[in-house]
C-alpha cells in the first residue's frame, strides 16, 4: 500500500482546493487570509454562504467575551449562514457534533463534547465554537488547535490534535469535512445528532459547577434536552440551564 504523504507544518489553506472540495454546497465563496484580527469579525461584512479562513488571528474571539489564542498552526474559520438556520435547529450543538465527528473520522481519535460546544481530547480543550447571531445572518466561528504550538499557561487545559508539526491530513481537509458534516446534519432529524451529542458528552452524569443569575450552584447533570438545555439536579431540586459556562467537579 502506498505510504500516506504527510503534510508539513502550516500546510497551505488553498482557496481553489477548498472550493473544489465543497462544490455543490451551500457555501459558494471562500476567502483565505494569512493574518487578520478575527475571521468572525470579518464575516460580519461577508455575504451569506461565505467561508472565511485565516492562518493566524491577532484577536481571536471566544465565548463570554474571552479571547481565543490563534497562533499559526491552528485551523480558524467562520461560516456565514442565514438567520433562519438557528430558528430551526439547535445550531450550536449541531456544529459541535459536526466538528467532533470530522475529527474522529479523519484523525481516528475519540473527542468529547463539553456543553455547550467545546471539543475535548483526553481531558483538554481541542476546539471551540463561537455562534453569533446578527440581524440578518448567523456567524459560526470554529477554532481548532491542529499542529503543536506553544500554549504557554494554557498548556494545562488546552491541547492540539497533533503533537508535532506534521499531520496525515491537512487543515483544509478537516475544514471541508466539518463543512460537509454541518450540511448533512442540517437535513437530518435532530434526535439523530443529539444521540451522538449525548453519547460524546463529558458532562452527562457528572457533578458540575455553574452560575445562575450570578449565584454559584453545583449539581449532577441528569440529561440534555433536545433543544440543548442541561437538566441538573442540585440540593434545590431540578433546574434547566440554557446558557452560561459550567465546570466539571473532579
Ligand atoms: C470558544 O472556545 O470560546 C470559542 C472559540 C471560537 C474561536 C473561533 S476561531 C475562528 C473564529 N474567529 C474568532 O475570532 N473566533 C472563532
py3Dmol code that shows the C-alpha trace and the ligand (Angstrom):
import py3Dmol

protein = """\
ATOM      1  CA  UNK A   1       0.000   0.000   0.000  1.00  0.00           C
ATOM      2  CA  UNK A   2       1.309   3.455  -0.884  1.00  0.00           C
ATOM      3  CA  UNK A   3       2.599   5.360   2.104  1.00  0.00           C
ATOM      4  CA  UNK A   4       0.398   8.352   3.069  1.00  0.00           C
ATOM      5  CA  UNK A   5       2.179  11.604   2.306  1.00  0.00           C
ATOM      6  CA  UNK A   6       2.487  13.726   5.421  1.00  0.00           C
ATOM      7  CA  UNK A   7       1.601  17.406   5.389  1.00  0.00           C
ATOM      8  CA  UNK A   8       4.203  19.566   6.924  1.00  0.00           C
ATOM      9  CA  UNK A   9       3.830  22.448   9.311  1.00  0.00           C
ATOM     10  CA  UNK A  10       1.403  25.073   8.112  1.00  0.00           C
ATOM     11  CA  UNK A  11       0.072  23.273   5.063  1.00  0.00           C
ATOM     12  CA  UNK A  12      -1.354  25.806   2.652  1.00  0.00           C
ATOM     13  CA  UNK A  13      -5.001  26.785   3.033  1.00  0.00           C
ATOM     14  CA  UNK A  14      -5.649  26.592  -0.690  1.00  0.00           C
ATOM     15  CA  UNK A  15      -8.799  28.513  -1.654  1.00  0.00           C
ATOM     16  CA  UNK A  16      -9.197  26.712  -5.005  1.00  0.00           C
ATOM     17  CA  UNK A  17      -8.818  23.259  -3.476  1.00  0.00           C
ATOM     18  CA  UNK A  18     -11.339  24.090  -0.731  1.00  0.00           C
ATOM     19  CA  UNK A  19     -13.850  25.453  -3.257  1.00  0.00           C
ATOM     20  CA  UNK A  20     -13.488  22.354  -5.427  1.00  0.00           C
ATOM     21  CA  UNK A  21     -13.930  20.071  -2.421  1.00  0.00           C
ATOM     22  CA  UNK A  22     -17.166  21.789  -1.352  1.00  0.00           C
ATOM     23  CA  UNK A  23     -18.513  22.112  -4.883  1.00  0.00           C
ATOM     24  CA  UNK A  24     -22.310  21.889  -4.881  1.00  0.00           C
ATOM     25  CA  UNK A  25     -22.518  23.006  -1.265  1.00  0.00           C
ATOM     26  CA  UNK A  26     -24.470  25.933   0.165  1.00  0.00           C
ATOM     27  CA  UNK A  27     -21.129  27.740   0.626  1.00  0.00           C
ATOM     28  CA  UNK A  28     -20.114  29.359  -2.657  1.00  0.00           C
ATOM     29  CA  UNK A  29     -17.483  31.878  -1.558  1.00  0.00           C
ATOM     30  CA  UNK A  30     -14.192  31.143   0.215  1.00  0.00           C
ATOM     31  CA  UNK A  31     -11.718  33.766   1.388  1.00  0.00           C
ATOM     32  CA  UNK A  32      -8.328  32.920   2.857  1.00  0.00           C
ATOM     33  CA  UNK A  33      -6.188  35.367   4.818  1.00  0.00           C
ATOM     34  CA  UNK A  34      -2.704  34.943   6.217  1.00  0.00           C
ATOM     35  CA  UNK A  35      -3.256  37.107   9.288  1.00  0.00           C
ATOM     36  CA  UNK A  36      -6.323  39.079  10.374  1.00  0.00           C
ATOM     37  CA  UNK A  37      -7.856  40.078  13.702  1.00  0.00           C
ATOM     38  CA  UNK A  38     -10.692  37.535  13.589  1.00  0.00           C
ATOM     39  CA  UNK A  39     -12.446  35.568  10.850  1.00  0.00           C
ATOM     40  CA  UNK A  40     -15.734  36.045  12.725  1.00  0.00           C
ATOM     41  CA  UNK A  41     -15.251  39.817  12.772  1.00  0.00           C
ATOM     42  CA  UNK A  42     -14.518  39.807   9.030  1.00  0.00           C
ATOM     43  CA  UNK A  43     -17.548  37.539   8.499  1.00  0.00           C
ATOM     44  CA  UNK A  44     -19.840  40.306   9.759  1.00  0.00           C
ATOM     45  CA  UNK A  45     -19.246  42.131   6.459  1.00  0.00           C
ATOM     46  CA  UNK A  46     -19.474  39.000   4.297  1.00  0.00           C
ATOM     47  CA  UNK A  47     -22.405  37.604   2.358  1.00  0.00           C
ATOM     48  CA  UNK A  48     -24.398  34.587   3.470  1.00  0.00           C
ATOM     49  CA  UNK A  49     -22.768  31.466   2.014  1.00  0.00           C
ATOM     50  CA  UNK A  50     -19.188  32.682   2.594  1.00  0.00           C
ATOM     51  CA  UNK A  51     -16.447  30.845   4.492  1.00  0.00           C
ATOM     52  CA  UNK A  52     -13.530  32.897   5.794  1.00  0.00           C
ATOM     53  CA  UNK A  53     -10.237  31.286   6.821  1.00  0.00           C
ATOM     54  CA  UNK A  54      -7.160  32.752   8.471  1.00  0.00           C
ATOM     55  CA  UNK A  55      -3.820  31.073   9.090  1.00  0.00           C
ATOM     56  CA  UNK A  56      -3.422  33.285  12.152  1.00  0.00           C
ATOM     57  CA  UNK A  57      -5.688  35.639  14.143  1.00  0.00           C
ATOM     58  CA  UNK A  58      -4.421  38.545  16.182  1.00  0.00           C
ATOM     59  CA  UNK A  59      -7.663  38.977  18.181  1.00  0.00           C
ATOM     60  CA  UNK A  60      -9.378  35.601  18.064  1.00  0.00           C
ATOM     61  CA  UNK A  61     -12.644  35.804  19.978  1.00  0.00           C
ATOM     62  CA  UNK A  62     -14.158  33.135  22.224  1.00  0.00           C
ATOM     63  CA  UNK A  63     -17.453  32.854  24.069  1.00  0.00           C
ATOM     64  CA  UNK A  64     -18.351  35.102  27.005  1.00  0.00           C
ATOM     65  CA  UNK A  65     -16.060  37.872  25.715  1.00  0.00           C
ATOM     66  CA  UNK A  66     -12.935  35.743  26.199  1.00  0.00           C
ATOM     67  CA  UNK A  67     -10.075  35.749  23.727  1.00  0.00           C
ATOM     68  CA  UNK A  68      -9.103  32.690  21.712  1.00  0.00           C
ATOM     69  CA  UNK A  69      -5.390  32.029  21.195  1.00  0.00           C
ATOM     70  CA  UNK A  70      -4.959  31.775  17.428  1.00  0.00           C
ATOM     71  CA  UNK A  71      -1.316  31.188  16.598  1.00  0.00           C
ATOM     72  CA  UNK A  72      -0.045  29.894  13.260  1.00  0.00           C
ATOM     73  CA  UNK A  73      -0.621  26.152  13.067  1.00  0.00           C
ATOM     74  CA  UNK A  74      -4.299  26.135  14.067  1.00  0.00           C
ATOM     75  CA  UNK A  75      -7.434  25.963  11.958  1.00  0.00           C
ATOM     76  CA  UNK A  76      -9.558  29.113  12.202  1.00  0.00           C
ATOM     77  CA  UNK A  77     -12.594  29.713  10.063  1.00  0.00           C
ATOM     78  CA  UNK A  78     -16.054  31.263  10.098  1.00  0.00           C
ATOM     79  CA  UNK A  79     -19.181  30.339   8.176  1.00  0.00           C
ATOM     80  CA  UNK A  80     -21.915  32.812   7.303  1.00  0.00           C
ATOM     81  CA  UNK A  81     -25.389  31.253   7.470  1.00  0.00           C
ATOM     82  CA  UNK A  82     -28.902  32.639   7.091  1.00  0.00           C
ATOM     83  CA  UNK A  83     -30.501  33.671  10.363  1.00  0.00           C
ATOM     84  CA  UNK A  84     -33.323  31.191   9.792  1.00  0.00           C
ATOM     85  CA  UNK A  85     -30.897  28.273  10.372  1.00  0.00           C
ATOM     86  CA  UNK A  86     -30.779  28.729  14.125  1.00  0.00           C
ATOM     87  CA  UNK A  87     -34.550  29.056  14.388  1.00  0.00           C
ATOM     88  CA  UNK A  88     -34.975  25.569  13.032  1.00  0.00           C
ATOM     89  CA  UNK A  89     -32.207  23.637  14.821  1.00  0.00           C
ATOM     90  CA  UNK A  90     -30.005  23.859  17.931  1.00  0.00           C
ATOM     91  CA  UNK A  91     -27.148  25.075  15.734  1.00  0.00           C
ATOM     92  CA  UNK A  92     -24.555  25.294  18.487  1.00  0.00           C
ATOM     93  CA  UNK A  93     -24.903  21.623  19.288  1.00  0.00           C
ATOM     94  CA  UNK A  94     -25.213  20.570  15.675  1.00  0.00           C
ATOM     95  CA  UNK A  95     -21.877  22.244  14.873  1.00  0.00           C
ATOM     96  CA  UNK A  96     -20.233  20.617  17.895  1.00  0.00           C
ATOM     97  CA  UNK A  97     -21.327  17.224  16.565  1.00  0.00           C
ATOM     98  CA  UNK A  98     -20.083  18.092  13.054  1.00  0.00           C
ATOM     99  CA  UNK A  99     -16.658  19.109  14.388  1.00  0.00           C
ATOM    100  CA  UNK A 100     -16.350  16.120  16.720  1.00  0.00           C
ATOM    101  CA  UNK A 101     -17.361  13.631  14.012  1.00  0.00           C
ATOM    102  CA  UNK A 102     -14.952  15.145  11.479  1.00  0.00           C
ATOM    103  CA  UNK A 103     -12.001  14.960  13.875  1.00  0.00           C
ATOM    104  CA  UNK A 104     -12.868  11.443  14.988  1.00  0.00           C
ATOM    105  CA  UNK A 105     -13.187  10.075  11.490  1.00  0.00           C
ATOM    106  CA  UNK A 106     -10.085  11.722   9.998  1.00  0.00           C
ATOM    107  CA  UNK A 107      -7.735  11.502  12.974  1.00  0.00           C
ATOM    108  CA  UNK A 108      -9.090   8.207  14.386  1.00  0.00           C
ATOM    109  CA  UNK A 109      -9.425   9.622  17.893  1.00  0.00           C
ATOM    110  CA  UNK A 110     -12.357   9.912  20.314  1.00  0.00           C
ATOM    111  CA  UNK A 111     -13.195  13.511  21.115  1.00  0.00           C
ATOM    112  CA  UNK A 112     -15.767  14.523  23.696  1.00  0.00           C
ATOM    113  CA  UNK A 113     -18.148  17.468  23.788  1.00  0.00           C
ATOM    114  CA  UNK A 114     -18.252  19.742  26.819  1.00  0.00           C
ATOM    115  CA  UNK A 115     -21.563  21.590  26.977  1.00  0.00           C
ATOM    116  CA  UNK A 116     -22.279  23.635  25.092  1.00  0.00           C
ATOM    117  CA  UNK A 117     -19.827  23.241  22.288  1.00  0.00           C
ATOM    118  CA  UNK A 118     -16.226  22.824  23.363  1.00  0.00           C
ATOM    119  CA  UNK A 119     -14.418  19.864  21.885  1.00  0.00           C
ATOM    120  CA  UNK A 120     -12.137  17.985  24.250  1.00  0.00           C
ATOM    121  CA  UNK A 121      -9.431  15.415  23.634  1.00  0.00           C
ATOM    122  CA  UNK A 122      -8.092  13.401  26.562  1.00  0.00           C
ATOM    123  CA  UNK A 123      -9.435  15.905  29.089  1.00  0.00           C
ATOM    124  CA  UNK A 124      -8.078  19.046  27.400  1.00  0.00           C
ATOM    125  CA  UNK A 125      -9.740  21.576  25.124  1.00  0.00           C
ATOM    126  CA  UNK A 126      -9.004  20.958  21.453  1.00  0.00           C
ATOM    127  CA  UNK A 127     -11.521  23.215  19.712  1.00  0.00           C
ATOM    128  CA  UNK A 128     -14.066  25.914  20.412  1.00  0.00           C
ATOM    129  CA  UNK A 129     -17.090  27.210  18.550  1.00  0.00           C
ATOM    130  CA  UNK A 130     -18.499  30.716  18.681  1.00  0.00           C
ATOM    131  CA  UNK A 131     -22.006  31.223  17.308  1.00  0.00           C
ATOM    132  CA  UNK A 132     -23.073  34.832  16.831  1.00  0.00           C
ATOM    133  CA  UNK A 133     -26.492  35.947  15.705  1.00  0.00           C
ATOM    134  CA  UNK A 134     -26.659  39.232  13.799  1.00  0.00           C
ATOM    135  CA  UNK A 135     -29.747  40.897  12.364  1.00  0.00           C
ATOM    136  CA  UNK A 136     -29.723  39.006   9.075  1.00  0.00           C
ATOM    137  CA  UNK A 137     -27.088  36.271   9.480  1.00  0.00           C
ATOM    138  CA  UNK A 138     -25.521  33.786  11.812  1.00  0.00           C
ATOM    139  CA  UNK A 139     -21.774  33.509  12.057  1.00  0.00           C
ATOM    140  CA  UNK A 140     -20.324  30.223  13.196  1.00  0.00           C
ATOM    141  CA  UNK A 141     -16.630  30.553  14.074  1.00  0.00           C
ATOM    142  CA  UNK A 142     -14.595  27.408  14.598  1.00  0.00           C
ATOM    143  CA  UNK A 143     -11.128  27.379  16.145  1.00  0.00           C
ATOM    144  CA  UNK A 144      -9.160  24.150  16.396  1.00  0.00           C
ATOM    145  CA  UNK A 145      -5.641  23.566  17.667  1.00  0.00           C
ATOM    146  CA  UNK A 146      -4.217  21.464  14.840  1.00  0.00           C
ATOM    147  CA  UNK A 147      -0.418  21.402  14.864  1.00  0.00           C
ATOM    148  CA  UNK A 148       1.570  21.674  18.075  1.00  0.00           C
ATOM    149  CA  UNK A 149       2.078  25.258  19.245  1.00  0.00           C
ATOM    150  CA  UNK A 150       3.348  26.775  22.444  1.00  0.00           C
ATOM    151  CA  UNK A 151       0.207  27.307  24.525  1.00  0.00           C
ATOM    152  CA  UNK A 152       2.070  28.953  27.382  1.00  0.00           C
ATOM    153  CA  UNK A 153      -0.032  28.844  30.558  1.00  0.00           C
ATOM    154  CA  UNK A 154      -2.963  27.431  28.584  1.00  0.00           C
ATOM    155  CA  UNK A 155      -0.969  24.214  28.169  1.00  0.00           C
ATOM    156  CA  UNK A 156      -2.621  22.973  31.399  1.00  0.00           C
ATOM    157  CA  UNK A 157      -6.040  22.993  29.813  1.00  0.00           C
ATOM    158  CA  UNK A 158      -5.542  23.096  26.024  1.00  0.00           C
ATOM    159  CA  UNK A 159      -4.213  20.538  23.586  1.00  0.00           C
ATOM    160  CA  UNK A 160      -3.600  20.184  19.856  1.00  0.00           C
ATOM    161  CA  UNK A 161      -4.677  17.399  17.543  1.00  0.00           C
ATOM    162  CA  UNK A 162      -1.076  16.639  16.584  1.00  0.00           C
ATOM    163  CA  UNK A 163       1.897  16.836  18.888  1.00  0.00           C
ATOM    164  CA  UNK A 164       4.320  17.701  16.085  1.00  0.00           C
ATOM    165  CA  UNK A 165       4.241  19.877  13.031  1.00  0.00           C
ATOM    166  CA  UNK A 166       3.321  17.004  10.736  1.00  0.00           C
ATOM    167  CA  UNK A 167      -0.105  15.526  10.124  1.00  0.00           C
ATOM    168  CA  UNK A 168      -1.594  12.771   7.941  1.00  0.00           C
ATOM    169  CA  UNK A 169      -4.207  15.195   6.520  1.00  0.00           C
ATOM    170  CA  UNK A 170      -4.315  18.940   6.043  1.00  0.00           C
ATOM    171  CA  UNK A 171      -6.225  21.632   7.909  1.00  0.00           C
ATOM    172  CA  UNK A 172      -8.191  22.280   4.726  1.00  0.00           C
ATOM    173  CA  UNK A 173      -9.257  18.614   4.531  1.00  0.00           C
ATOM    174  CA  UNK A 174     -10.524  18.787   8.090  1.00  0.00           C
ATOM    175  CA  UNK A 175     -12.383  22.057   7.421  1.00  0.00           C
ATOM    176  CA  UNK A 176     -14.026  20.556   4.337  1.00  0.00           C
ATOM    177  CA  UNK A 177     -15.121  17.508   6.343  1.00  0.00           C
ATOM    178  CA  UNK A 178     -16.613  19.799   9.019  1.00  0.00           C
ATOM    179  CA  UNK A 179     -18.482  21.869   6.417  1.00  0.00           C
ATOM    180  CA  UNK A 180     -19.859  18.741   4.751  1.00  0.00           C
ATOM    181  CA  UNK A 181     -20.912  17.346   8.123  1.00  0.00           C
ATOM    182  CA  UNK A 182     -22.756  20.554   9.025  1.00  0.00           C
ATOM    183  CA  UNK A 183     -24.681  20.371   5.767  1.00  0.00           C
ATOM    184  CA  UNK A 184     -25.544  16.704   6.311  1.00  0.00           C
ATOM    185  CA  UNK A 185     -26.721  17.299   9.871  1.00  0.00           C
ATOM    186  CA  UNK A 186     -28.884  20.241   8.843  1.00  0.00           C
ATOM    187  CA  UNK A 187     -31.130  17.909   6.865  1.00  0.00           C
ATOM    188  CA  UNK A 188     -31.498  15.005   9.289  1.00  0.00           C
ATOM    189  CA  UNK A 189     -33.694  14.563  12.340  1.00  0.00           C
ATOM    190  CA  UNK A 190     -32.421  16.406  15.409  1.00  0.00           C
ATOM    191  CA  UNK A 191     -32.742  13.243  17.518  1.00  0.00           C
ATOM    192  CA  UNK A 192     -30.065  11.563  15.391  1.00  0.00           C
ATOM    193  CA  UNK A 193     -27.306  14.046  16.135  1.00  0.00           C
ATOM    194  CA  UNK A 194     -28.495  14.643  19.693  1.00  0.00           C
ATOM    195  CA  UNK A 195     -27.883  10.951  20.286  1.00  0.00           C
ATOM    196  CA  UNK A 196     -24.262  11.446  19.186  1.00  0.00           C
ATOM    197  CA  UNK A 197     -24.053  14.659  21.234  1.00  0.00           C
ATOM    198  CA  UNK A 198     -25.154  12.884  24.400  1.00  0.00           C
ATOM    199  CA  UNK A 199     -23.039   9.790  23.870  1.00  0.00           C
ATOM    200  CA  UNK A 200     -19.952  12.006  23.455  1.00  0.00           C
ATOM    201  CA  UNK A 201     -20.815  14.417  26.262  1.00  0.00           C
ATOM    202  CA  UNK A 202     -18.243  14.680  29.041  1.00  0.00           C
ATOM    203  CA  UNK A 203     -20.740  16.342  31.420  1.00  0.00           C
ATOM    204  CA  UNK A 204     -23.653  13.902  31.355  1.00  0.00           C
ATOM    205  CA  UNK A 205     -23.976  12.090  34.714  1.00  0.00           C
ATOM    206  CA  UNK A 206     -21.162  14.216  36.126  1.00  0.00           C
ATOM    207  CA  UNK A 207     -21.083  16.686  39.032  1.00  0.00           C
ATOM    208  CA  UNK A 208     -20.692  20.230  37.721  1.00  0.00           C
ATOM    209  CA  UNK A 209     -20.483  23.802  38.985  1.00  0.00           C
ATOM    210  CA  UNK A 210     -22.391  26.570  37.282  1.00  0.00           C
ATOM    211  CA  UNK A 211     -23.682  30.069  37.745  1.00  0.00           C
ATOM    212  CA  UNK A 212     -27.313  31.039  37.528  1.00  0.00           C
ATOM    213  CA  UNK A 213     -28.328  34.682  37.985  1.00  0.00           C
ATOM    214  CA  UNK A 214     -24.859  35.363  39.396  1.00  0.00           C
ATOM    215  CA  UNK A 215     -25.128  32.666  42.100  1.00  0.00           C
ATOM    216  CA  UNK A 216     -22.871  29.598  42.087  1.00  0.00           C
ATOM    217  CA  UNK A 217     -24.554  26.200  42.178  1.00  0.00           C
ATOM    218  CA  UNK A 218     -23.389  22.667  41.888  1.00  0.00           C
ATOM    219  CA  UNK A 219     -25.268  19.570  40.894  1.00  0.00           C
ATOM    220  CA  UNK A 220     -25.371  16.475  38.765  1.00  0.00           C
ATOM    221  CA  UNK A 221     -26.194  16.617  35.042  1.00  0.00           C
ATOM    222  CA  UNK A 222     -29.158  14.283  34.559  1.00  0.00           C
ATOM    223  CA  UNK A 223     -29.889  14.909  30.906  1.00  0.00           C
ATOM    224  CA  UNK A 224     -29.506  17.215  27.908  1.00  0.00           C
ATOM    225  CA  UNK A 225     -32.787  18.131  26.280  1.00  0.00           C
ATOM    226  CA  UNK A 226     -33.283  18.071  22.503  1.00  0.00           C
ATOM    227  CA  UNK A 227     -33.143  21.858  22.397  1.00  0.00           C
ATOM    228  CA  UNK A 228     -29.823  21.831  24.212  1.00  0.00           C
ATOM    229  CA  UNK A 229     -30.715  22.652  27.832  1.00  0.00           C
ATOM    230  CA  UNK A 230     -28.813  20.936  30.651  1.00  0.00           C
ATOM    231  CA  UNK A 231     -31.081  19.286  33.199  1.00  0.00           C
ATOM    232  CA  UNK A 232     -29.342  19.494  36.546  1.00  0.00           C
ATOM    233  CA  UNK A 233     -30.245  18.072  39.918  1.00  0.00           C
ATOM    234  CA  UNK A 234     -28.955  20.111  42.834  1.00  0.00           C
ATOM    235  CA  UNK A 235     -29.856  20.442  46.516  1.00  0.00           C
ATOM    236  CA  UNK A 236     -32.600  22.810  45.423  1.00  0.00           C
ATOM    237  CA  UNK A 237     -34.182  20.278  43.073  1.00  0.00           C
ATOM    238  CA  UNK A 238     -34.133  20.051  39.307  1.00  0.00           C
ATOM    239  CA  UNK A 239     -33.403  23.011  37.102  1.00  0.00           C
ATOM    240  CA  UNK A 240     -32.542  23.558  33.485  1.00  0.00           C
ATOM    241  CA  UNK A 241     -29.743  25.709  32.120  1.00  0.00           C
ATOM    242  CA  UNK A 242     -29.796  27.084  28.617  1.00  0.00           C
ATOM    243  CA  UNK A 243     -26.704  29.275  28.600  1.00  0.00           C
ATOM    244  CA  UNK A 244     -23.537  30.053  30.532  1.00  0.00           C
ATOM    245  CA  UNK A 245     -20.396  28.179  31.463  1.00  0.00           C
ATOM    246  CA  UNK A 246     -20.142  25.065  33.564  1.00  0.00           C
ATOM    247  CA  UNK A 247     -17.083  23.446  35.056  1.00  0.00           C
ATOM    248  CA  UNK A 248     -16.589  19.829  35.955  1.00  0.00           C
ATOM    249  CA  UNK A 249     -16.089  18.884  39.596  1.00  0.00           C
ATOM    250  CA  UNK A 250     -13.385  16.249  39.846  1.00  0.00           C
TER     251      UNK A 250
END
"""
ligand_1 = """\
16
LIG
C -14.559 29.410 22.496
O -13.841 28.449 22.737
O -14.984 30.144 23.422
C -14.927 29.709 21.080
C -13.701 29.925 20.247
C -14.022 30.248 18.804
C -12.772 30.595 18.037
C -13.027 30.765 16.572
S -11.547 30.822 15.628
C -12.422 31.323 14.235
C -13.441 32.325 14.706
N -12.848 33.633 14.816
C -12.833 34.075 16.065
O -12.380 35.176 16.418
N -13.386 33.178 16.880
C -13.806 31.999 16.159
"""
view = py3Dmol.view(width=600, height=400)
view.addModel(protein, "pdb")
view.setStyle({"model": 0}, {"cartoon": {"style": "trace"}})
view.addModel(ligand_1, "xyz")
view.setStyle({"model": 1}, {"stick": {}})
view.zoomTo()
view.show()
